[in-house]
Structure formats: C-alpha cells, structure tokens
C-alpha cells in the first residue's frame, strides 16, 4: 500500500509536469515573442502580415512619420445599482502613418510616432465605431486590417507563467522527488518504519489486511474502524493507527448557518495516538458509538474534551503522554 501511494503520487506529479510542458509547447509563438520581442518592423513588414493571429512576430515596435488622433476613446464607467457613479478614459485610439498606410494604435496616453505593443485583429465593435462616418469609410482602404494594442502589457502573462513555473518546480522538488525516492524504497515510508516497531512486519501487515478486509467494519470518512486498528486509505495516502496507541479522543461538533440561520450540525470523532491523529466524520450516533468503543478498547486513554485537557496536550504533550502511560500501567496491574 505504501508503494501504491508513492506510485500514485509520482504519476500525479508526472502528469502535472507533462501538462505544464505541453502548455509551454502550445504557446511557443508567445514564448518566442516574449523572449525576443518586441520586433522592429516597418511598412514592408506590415504589408506582408496576413493573419495577425498566426504571424510569427506580433509583439512589435513600429515607428511612423505622423500620428493623428481619431477622436475615438475607450471609456470605463462605474455604476452602482444601475446608476452611473463615475467614468474615466482608459485608452485613446490614434492613426499612425507607416509608409503609405495608417495603423490604428490603442494607447493609454497621448499619440506618439513610435508605438510598442501587440498586433491584434480589429473587433467588430472597434471596426464599427472607427469607420462609422462616410469620411472614414472612404479612407478605409488606407488602413491596415489590424491594430496595435499598446495599452495592454504583453509580458504580464509571461511573468505570471514564470512565477507559476517556479512554484511548480519548487513543488516538484518538495513533493515529487521524495515520492520518487519512496517508490524506489517503500520500506522507508514513515508508516512502514512505525509498523516495523510493532513486531514482525510480515505478521503485522497480514493482521492489518485481514481486519481491513473483514466484513462488519465501520467506515467513517476515509477511515475504516476495525477491532484493533484505524485504517486510512485514500488515493495518495495510506495510514494505520492502533487503538493500543490511543492517547486522547473526543467529539467535535460544528454548527452551520446561512445568514445567521442555523442549517444543521456535523460531527467528528477526533482521535490522537502515537504516530498520528484521525478525524472520523459521521452521524452523532456513530460518533458517540465510536468514542464508546475507543474507551472500551483503550481504557487508559483520555476520552472527552475540556479546555484544560487541550492545553495540556498541546503545550505539555510529554506530560500528557506520561499521565496516559501511568494510567495504562495501573490498569495492567489491577
């Protein structure tokens, strides 16, 4: 089971890395422009551009001979409950003369004869507003069939991609590498090491599996409650706790509400033992039955919750464990 969980982790991280690589290859055009752009292009280069969505160089810098205001602006309007509160100009559109044709430039500031940005197809809305007058319709053939978006940051998406890539690399080093090492040596899994201290690993493993597969066990969330063990089996995790190692168990009740209206409660049995802890969700009846069974199987353990017990467990755990061990010894001597 330890080997299987390590294998699942390796497969998951491998697929994640493969997906990241695939996304990178799918965006090689953007990567090339991000790394090598902006490309300096002139009238001859613009004339050869057919479809700007496929042209290799679309993050460009263009120098023109004259910049002319078109009078078209992009305005952002802030409303509240359908009532306009304020409006602001977020971009201006001007025409840049490049050779014998005009290139529309979307700019966050004033018109300039040198513009840098992304070659972008003319949208229907922009086309309609830009060529709405008869004069502009007559001059339409003098305009390039695309525009230069100098208002948006071309490299912003790339910087986010680099940041996400670095985080992914850190996660691969932190999570995937230990999983790969564990797959090579599943006996090094903390659970395998801990179970090895319970006696013969083969005999103990067989006993755990027999109880796990036996009928009549109680399932609480991802945990299976057997006569001697609590067994967790999930896609990426496998864990075993013994009732013999039980230290403290109590019921946790969570109240739920929507807009201060109570909608119900959920219940959990919280179990702390040597080697780890478990949260066992269930109905109130099942949680109460679980705690009663825990008290029967491990009578030396503390069952119930008070603030004092919690403080002792969290702040003086060694003293808490010593008190439990003392109770265990007294019960064995009785």
WOURMO-V841684 format. One record per backbone hydrogen bond with DSSP energy under -0.5 kcal/mol. NH is the residue of the N-H (numbers start at 1). CO is the residue of the C=O. If there is no record, write none. Layout:
{{NH;CO} {NH;CO}}
This chain:
{{5;1} {6;2} {7;3} {8;4} {9;5} {10;6} {11;7} {12;8} {13;9} {14;10} {15;11} {16;12} {17;13} {18;14} {19;15} {20;16} {21;17} {22;18} {23;19} {24;20} {25;21} {26;22} {27;23} {27;24} {28;25} {31;27} {32;28} {33;29} {34;30} {35;31} {36;32} {37;33} {38;59} {39;59} {41;39} {41;61} {46;42} {47;43} {48;44} {48;45} {49;45} {49;46} {52;50} {54;51} {55;51} {58;56} {60;58} {60;117} {61;39} {62;115} {63;41} {64;62} {64;113} {65;97} {66;97} {68;95} {70;93} {72;93} {74;91} {75;73} {76;88} {78;86} {79;77} {80;83} {83;80} {85;78} {86;78} {88;76} {90;74} {90;88} {91;74} {92;107} {93;72} {94;92} {94;105} {95;68} {96;94} {96;103} {97;66} {97;95} {98;96} {98;101} {99;97} {101;98} {102;142} {103;96} {104;102} {104;146} {105;94} {106;148} {107;92} {107;105} {115;62} {117;60} {118;149} {119;58} {120;147} {122;145} {127;123} {128;124} {129;125} {130;126} {131;127} {132;129} {137;133} {138;134} {139;135} {140;137} {142;139} {143;140} {144;102} {147;120} {148;104} {149;118} {149;147} {150;106} {150;148} {154;152} {156;153} {159;155} {160;156} {161;157} {162;158} {163;159} {164;160} {165;161} {166;162} {167;163} {168;164} {169;165} {170;166} {171;167} {172;168} {173;169} {174;170} {175;171} {176;171} {177;172} {179;175} {180;176} {181;177} {182;178} {183;179} {184;180} {185;181} {188;185} {189;186} {193;189} {194;190} {195;191} {196;192} {197;193} {197;194} {198;195} {199;196} {204;200} {205;201} {206;202} {207;203} {208;204} {209;205} {210;206} {211;207} {212;208} {213;209} {214;210} {217;214} {218;225} {220;218} {220;223} {223;220} {224;231} {225;218} {226;224} {226;229} {230;241} {231;224} {232;230} {232;239} {233;222} {233;231} {234;237} {239;232} {241;230} {243;228} {245;242} {246;243} {247;272} {248;272} {249;302} {250;270} {252;268} {254;266} {255;253} {256;264} {258;261} {261;258} {262;260} {263;256} {264;256} {266;254} {267;282} {268;252} {269;280} {270;250} {270;268} {271;269} {271;278} {272;248} {273;276} {274;245} {276;273} {278;271} {280;269} {280;278} {281;279} {282;267} {287;283} {288;284} {289;285} {290;286} {291;287} {292;288} {293;289} {294;290} {295;291} {296;292} {297;293} {298;294} {299;296} {301;298} {302;247} {303;301} {304;249} {304;302} {310;306} {311;307} {312;308} {313;309} {314;310} {315;311} {316;311} {316;312} {320;316} {321;317} {322;318} {323;319} {324;320} {325;321} {326;322} {327;323} {328;324} {329;325} {330;326} {331;327} {332;328} {333;329} {334;330}}
